Amino acid sequence: MTDSNMADAEDNVSIPGFSNLLQMDPLLKPYEKDFLRRSKQLQKQLQLFEEAEGGFDQFTRGYTHFGIQRQPDNSLIFKEWAPAAEALFLTGDFNGWNNFSHPYTKRDFGKWQLHLPPQEDNSPAVAHGSKLKVVVHTKEGERLYRISPWAKYVTQHEKSVIYDWVHWDPPQPYQHKHPRPKKPRSLRIYESHVGIASPEGKIASYSNFTANVLPRIKDLGYNCIQLMAIMEHAYYACFGYQVTSFFAASSRYGTPEELKELIDVAHSLGIVVLLDVVHSHACKNAEDGLNLFDGSDSCYFHAGTRGVNKLWDSRLFNYSSWEVLRFLLSNLRWWMDEYRFDGFRFDGVTSMLYHHHGIGIGFSGDYSEYFGLHVDEDSVLYLMLANHMVHSLNEDCITIAEDVSGMPALCRPLSEGGCGFDYRLAMAIPDKWIQIIKEYKDEEWNMGNIVHTLTNRRYGEKCIAYAESHDQALVGDKTLAFWLMDKEMYTNMSAFIPMTPVIDRGIQLHKMIRLITHGLGGEGYLNFIGNEFGHPEWLDFPRQGNNESYHYARRQFNLVDTDHLRYSQLYAFDRDMNRTEDKYGWLAAPPAFVSARHEGDKVIVFERATTIFIFNFHPTNSYQDYRIAVEMPGKYRIKLDSDEVQYGGHGRLDHNTEFFTEPVPHDGRSHSTQVYLPCRTAIVMGKVDID
């Protein structure tokens, strides 16, 4: 049996590309049986879908069968899965909230169905915008009022705590006008939250984002938006991570049609849109959530303690359940088909992969941590199925895993035995920057340690690098800008006055940290909304602890638009950093070659694509005629310079200078050149013949 066609003879299961995986990482050889078992489970599950449901395509269209379905004759079919229920009824505006007049009929496998013929005027019996509830009678004699798990729109009355299920079937649904953009060569992600995307102290809208934020994202050079907190969540301050209605776009920002328009306009600008999807757990709410839907503590979740995440105080899905798989896979398909999302950032993947959910576990990188009984194979199978489906539906679909554990092959194709993700988040990088800024003086920064953190990723598995995300912006932590400049951001950011030492240091390091992360840290880059210009405050949603204030639940874009404030200088650098990457494509290039990490000089030099990155982190020392290594001979010019005056720098470099390489070997490269390196400055040089 050859490596290229390894097979389990008994079950005739093969992984065609497994030899490729082993070539990249021979240490996986002892775990060959684990990969075979996972691939066998995937193939078996797909075969079961074929036999029982007529194929994977039909199985993942659950949203066309469950919830409310309007038929061609305007009759309505209501369908639910509630295996533990004794009886189901429909109540709402349409029947004067009668709890018993419209019973569902029990079907096989825990399904319930109700058919409502059209009214005499041929209009549907339940009008668009009507409020509804499912009335669940349990075997214990309880009567429960529930929102359909498949509800496509839910709203909250101003004075009510509980959300209402609203039938959404507009007479003129939004029609998408623009095709999906192709998958970007280099992924530059703008992580966004619609509700905070305004300087005003209120919940901002989808329409505001479309009109006012999309043009900024385009101008900044980001080609991808990652939308947070879209799946409906009853508690605004949970940042969207305690989902209550999985098929409903959050109504606090506007209507489903307005979200569709947002995505359509983004597509017209050539920007792909990812959904921050939460399938790792669900909110414990019962009246307006998924929990206890049929009166049992199982239904969509594991029963007992296995069904509870103690750290998040939330419910955990039973990924071995046929109907749970239908629900979750159909949920992904719904967001792709109905709203035209271009992919997903999967939240909480570490929690999904392991029975211990990563709670109290420090991953050392030992391979035994990734295989064995502590791995939740049902969850692994679900993630493989999810990636199989979304990439089959759209070959340009993008999936990103939030995984801190470093599970091998998570971001390798299914054909190699991997889980099929395109990228994982490089979660160690922002933690490292915060640690360095908090614990070390500038002259103590360790260049080797910085380089190690930025380059320490699995070969052949793409990473999204970021200096900070929403996690670092939340109250209780600080953004990089706030760590660097603190209270002086409120008083000394005017360009009309000389920079104080604190502001000068903060502005220079803010740019350098982001550029070295962008250039060295991964195959994609992410920025959280507002952090590109050094947003001066943390993020804190309205809650009892802050007297329900919106003061910190907003983004002060007005600071960028005020020309005499230095925020606009940081914005300009972020924009030109992305535009320079767009020209040279270093994110899409192979990993960088780091030629220098000089501890005494505080200098880092590396080459990636056709560019040379040079960083002088020294707080006071500038260097004349500093020799740097270059592999490709030729003529180079400065393409990006953090010391330019327009970026809040000191303008110490002459951009008309041409740098010619010499056949002088240096730092492991066959050529070199000499440059002037001002203190606290980052430079990107490009070959002139690339212009």
Beta strands, then each sheet from edge to edge (+ up, - down):
strand 1: 7-8
strand 2: 13-14
strand 3: 67-70
strand 4: 76-81
strand 5: 85-92
strand 6: 105-106
strand 7: 111-116
strand 8: 131-138
strand 9: 143-146
strand 10: 154-156
strand 11: 163-166
strand 12: 187-193
strand 13: 224-228
strand 14: 231-232
strand 15: 245-249
strand 16: 272-277
strand 17: 308-309
strand 18: 314-315
strand 19: 343-346
strand 20: 398-401
strand 21: 423-425
strand 22: 463-465
strand 23: 524-528
strand 24: 593-598
strand 25: 603-608
strand 26: 611-616
strand 27: 623-630
strand 28: 635-641
strand 29: 659-660
strand 30: 671-677
strand 31: 681-687
sheet 1: 1+ 2-
sheet 2: 3+ 4- 7+ 6-
sheet 3: 5+ 8- 9+
sheet 4: 5+ 8- 11+ 10-
sheet 5: 12+ 13+ 16+ 19+ 20+ 21+ 22+ 23+ 12+
sheet 6: 14+ 15-
sheet 7: 17+ 18-
sheet 8: 24+ 25- 26+ 31- 28+ 29-
sheet 9: 27+ 30-
end
